Amino acid sequence: MSTLLLLSGMRPKHRTSGVLRLQCACRKHCVTRLNGIRRLRGICRFPLIPLLLSVFSLLLLIASCSLFETRDPEDPGTTTVPVFIQPDRPQDVIQNLQNAVRALNVDNYRRCLTESFVYEPSSVAQSSNPDIWQGWGFTEEEVYFNNMRAEAEGLSGHELQLENRRFVQISQDEEQFDADYRIKVQHNRQGLPVEAEGRIRLFISRDEFGNWAIASWSDAAEGSEFTWSDFRAAFL
């Protein structure tokens, strides 16, 4: 029978059905694998966005926490960029003067003075060094303060204390200021005191823009052996 089928060119029916079953099985397997791959890709793709958002939110939270951490206040003696108050009042000039001495900031010290500034030393300093005080003005004031700052490079603890203050109005654009002072400058100059005491009298004037500044400055020893005038003479 089989021989007749082969001679007639016909194939057994049970082989044909077997091949069809094999082909169907292969197709199902391929479809199953294809669906599995699609599901796997879906699993890997879609949760990635929420994961990245979670990581990004965590980084923002950490960064925001560091912004609100408490910090220790800086030592006033180590301030490198002191605050300069707009000198709308004579009191602002005095505050700026103290801040400039505390930080030994030349620019802010200079801004406390008018360009026509004049200085009158103590009587003791005048008699000790009469030549250096002739024509002492804005330029000499800037030079001495800058030299003093250079001698105190890297040091802190500078301070200007003012007690027994008194403001007296001379005119609408001028006021007189008197006070006992104690200035401390930590410097490297050997044999020179770091503190000076005395009494100052300042005449503070207002310009056409409404800004106040020191127009003249006089120093008095008031029994002190070392005054601010002596600081000026030493660092000129």
C-alpha positions as CSV (number, residue, x, y, z in Angstrom):
1,M,0.0,0.0,0.0
2,S,2.8,2.3,1.0
3,T,4.6,1.4,-2.2
4,L,1.6,2.3,-4.3
5,L,1.2,5.6,-2.5
6,L,4.8,6.5,-3.2
7,L,4.5,5.5,-6.8
8,S,1.4,7.5,-7.3
9,G,3.1,10.7,-5.7
10,M,0.8,10.8,-2.7
11,R,2.0,11.3,0.9
12,P,0.5,9.6,3.9
13,K,-2.1,11.7,5.6
14,H,-0.8,11.1,9.1
15,R,2.6,12.7,8.2
16,T,0.8,15.7,6.8
17,S,-1.2,16.2,10.0
18,G,2.0,15.8,12.0
19,V,3.8,18.5,10.0
20,L,0.8,20.8,10.5
21,R,0.8,20.2,14.2
22,L,4.5,20.9,14.3
23,Q,4.0,24.1,12.4
24,C,1.2,25.2,14.6
25,A,3.3,24.4,17.7
26,C,6.2,26.5,16.3
27,R,3.9,29.4,15.6
28,K,2.4,29.3,19.1
29,H,5.9,29.1,20.6
30,C,7.0,32.1,18.5
31,V,3.9,34.1,19.4
32,T,4.4,33.2,23.1
33,R,8.0,34.3,23.0
34,L,7.1,37.5,21.1
35,N,4.4,38.4,23.7
36,G,6.9,37.6,26.5
37,I,9.4,40.0,25.0
38,R,6.8,42.7,24.6
39,R,5.7,42.3,28.2
40,L,9.4,42.3,29.3
41,R,10.0,45.5,27.4
42,G,6.9,47.0,28.9
43,I,8.1,46.1,32.4
44,C,11.5,47.7,31.8
45,R,10.3,50.8,30.1
46,F,7.3,52.2,32.0
47,P,8.5,52.2,35.7
48,L,11.8,54.0,34.7
49,I,10.2,57.4,34.6
50,P,8.7,57.2,38.2
51,L,12.1,55.9,39.4
52,L,14.0,58.9,37.9
53,L,11.4,61.3,39.4
54,S,11.9,59.7,42.8
55,V,15.7,60.0,42.6
56,F,15.4,63.6,41.4
57,S,13.0,64.5,44.2
58,L,15.4,63.0,46.8
59,L,18.3,65.0,45.5
60,L,16.2,68.2,45.7
61,L,15.2,67.4,49.3
62,I,18.9,66.9,50.3
63,A,19.9,70.2,48.6
64,S,17.1,72.1,50.3
65,C,18.0,70.8,53.7
66,S,21.5,72.1,53.3
67,L,20.2,75.6,52.6
68,F,18.4,75.8,55.9
69,E,21.2,74.5,58.1
70,T,22.2,76.9,60.9
71,R,25.6,78.4,60.8
72,D,27.8,79.9,63.5
73,P,27.9,83.7,63.4
74,E,31.2,85.2,62.2
75,D,33.5,87.0,64.5
76,P,33.1,90.7,63.9
77,G,36.9,91.1,64.1
78,T,37.3,88.8,61.1
79,T,34.8,90.5,58.8
80,T,36.4,91.1,55.5
81,V,33.5,93.0,53.8
82,P,31.9,95.2,56.4
83,V,28.5,96.7,55.9
84,F,28.5,100.4,54.8
85,I,25.4,102.2,55.8
86,Q,24.0,104.9,53.5
87,P,25.1,108.0,55.4
88,D,21.7,109.7,55.6
89,R,22.4,110.8,59.2
90,P,25.4,111.8,61.2
91,Q,24.8,108.7,63.4
92,D,25.4,106.6,60.3
93,V,28.8,108.1,59.7
94,I,29.9,107.1,63.2
95,Q,28.6,103.6,62.7
96,N,30.5,103.4,59.4
97,L,33.6,104.7,61.1
98,Q,33.5,102.0,63.7
99,N,32.8,99.3,61.1
100,A,35.7,100.5,59.0
101,V,38.1,100.3,62.0
102,R,36.8,96.9,63.0
103,A,37.6,95.5,59.6
104,L,40.4,97.9,58.7
105,N,38.7,98.5,55.5
106,V,40.4,101.4,53.7
107,D,37.6,102.1,51.1
108,N,34.9,102.4,53.8
109,Y,37.1,104.5,56.0
110,R,37.8,106.9,53.1
111,R,34.1,107.1,52.4
112,C,33.6,108.5,55.9
113,L,35.6,111.6,55.1
114,T,35.0,114.6,52.8
115,E,37.6,115.3,50.1
116,S,38.4,118.6,51.9
117,F,39.0,116.8,55.2
118,V,41.4,118.3,57.7
119,Y,42.9,116.9,60.9
120,E,44.2,118.5,64.0
121,P,46.4,116.3,66.2
122,S,46.6,116.3,70.0
123,S,48.8,118.9,71.5
124,V,51.3,116.3,72.7
125,A,51.6,114.8,69.2
126,Q,51.8,118.2,67.7
127,S,54.8,119.1,69.8
128,S,56.5,115.8,69.2
129,N,56.3,115.8,65.4
130,P,55.3,119.3,64.3
131,D,56.4,118.8,60.7
132,I,54.2,115.9,59.7
133,W,51.0,117.6,60.7
134,Q,51.3,120.5,58.3
135,G,48.6,120.2,55.8
136,W,47.3,116.9,57.1
137,G,44.3,116.1,55.0
138,F,42.4,113.4,53.1
139,T,45.5,111.9,51.4
140,E,47.6,111.6,54.6
141,E,44.6,110.1,56.3
142,E,44.2,107.4,53.6
143,V,48.0,106.7,53.6
144,Y,48.3,106.1,57.3
145,F,45.2,103.9,57.5
146,N,46.3,101.8,54.6
147,N,49.8,101.4,56.2
148,M,48.2,100.4,59.5
149,R,46.0,97.8,57.7
150,A,49.2,96.3,56.1
151,E,50.9,96.0,59.5
152,A,47.8,94.2,60.8
153,E,47.5,91.7,57.9
154,G,46.0,88.4,59.0
155,L,45.2,89.6,62.5
156,S,41.8,90.3,64.1
157,G,40.4,91.9,67.2
158,H,40.4,95.5,66.0
159,E,37.9,97.7,67.7
160,L,36.8,101.3,68.2
161,Q,34.8,102.1,71.4
162,L,33.1,105.4,71.8
163,E,31.7,106.5,75.1
164,N,30.1,109.7,76.5
165,R,28.8,110.6,73.0
166,R,27.2,113.9,72.3
167,F,25.7,115.3,69.0
168,V,25.3,119.0,68.7
169,Q,23.5,120.6,65.7
170,I,25.5,123.5,64.3
171,S,23.3,124.1,61.3
172,Q,21.0,122.3,59.0
173,D,23.9,120.7,57.2
174,E,26.5,120.4,60.0
175,E,26.7,118.7,63.3
176,Q,29.4,118.4,66.0
177,F,30.2,115.0,67.6
178,D,32.2,114.5,70.8
179,A,33.2,111.2,72.4
180,D,35.8,109.5,74.5
181,Y,37.5,106.8,72.4
182,R,39.5,103.7,72.8
183,I,40.9,102.2,69.6
184,K,42.6,98.8,69.5
185,V,44.5,97.7,66.4
186,Q,46.3,94.3,66.5
187,H,49.4,95.0,64.5
188,N,52.9,93.6,64.0
189,R,54.9,96.8,64.7
190,Q,57.4,96.0,67.4
191,G,57.5,98.4,70.4
192,L,54.2,100.2,69.4
193,P,51.1,100.0,71.6
194,V,48.0,98.3,70.2
195,E,45.6,100.6,72.1
196,A,45.2,104.4,72.0
197,E,42.8,106.5,74.1
198,G,41.7,110.1,74.1
199,R,38.8,112.3,73.1
200,I,37.7,113.3,69.6
201,R,35.7,116.1,68.2
202,L,34.3,115.6,64.7
203,F,32.5,118.1,62.5
204,I,30.1,116.2,60.2
205,S,28.7,118.0,57.2
206,R,26.1,117.1,54.6
207,D,26.7,117.5,50.8
208,E,24.3,118.5,48.1
209,F,23.2,114.8,47.7
210,G,22.2,114.5,51.3
211,N,25.1,112.3,52.3
212,W,27.0,113.1,55.6
213,A,30.7,112.8,56.1
214,I,33.5,114.0,58.5
215,A,34.8,117.4,57.4
216,S,37.3,117.9,60.3
217,W,38.7,115.9,63.1
218,S,40.5,117.1,66.3
219,D,42.2,114.9,68.8
220,A,42.8,115.5,72.5
221,A,44.9,113.3,74.9
222,E,42.8,113.9,78.0
223,G,45.7,112.5,80.1
224,S,46.4,109.5,77.8
225,E,50.0,108.7,77.0
226,F,49.2,107.2,73.6
227,T,46.5,108.7,71.4
228,W,45.1,108.2,67.9
229,S,47.4,110.9,66.7
230,D,50.3,108.8,67.7
231,F,48.9,105.9,65.6
232,R,48.8,108.3,62.7
233,A,52.3,109.5,63.1
234,A,53.7,105.9,63.5
235,F,52.0,104.6,60.4
236,L,52.4,107.5,58.0
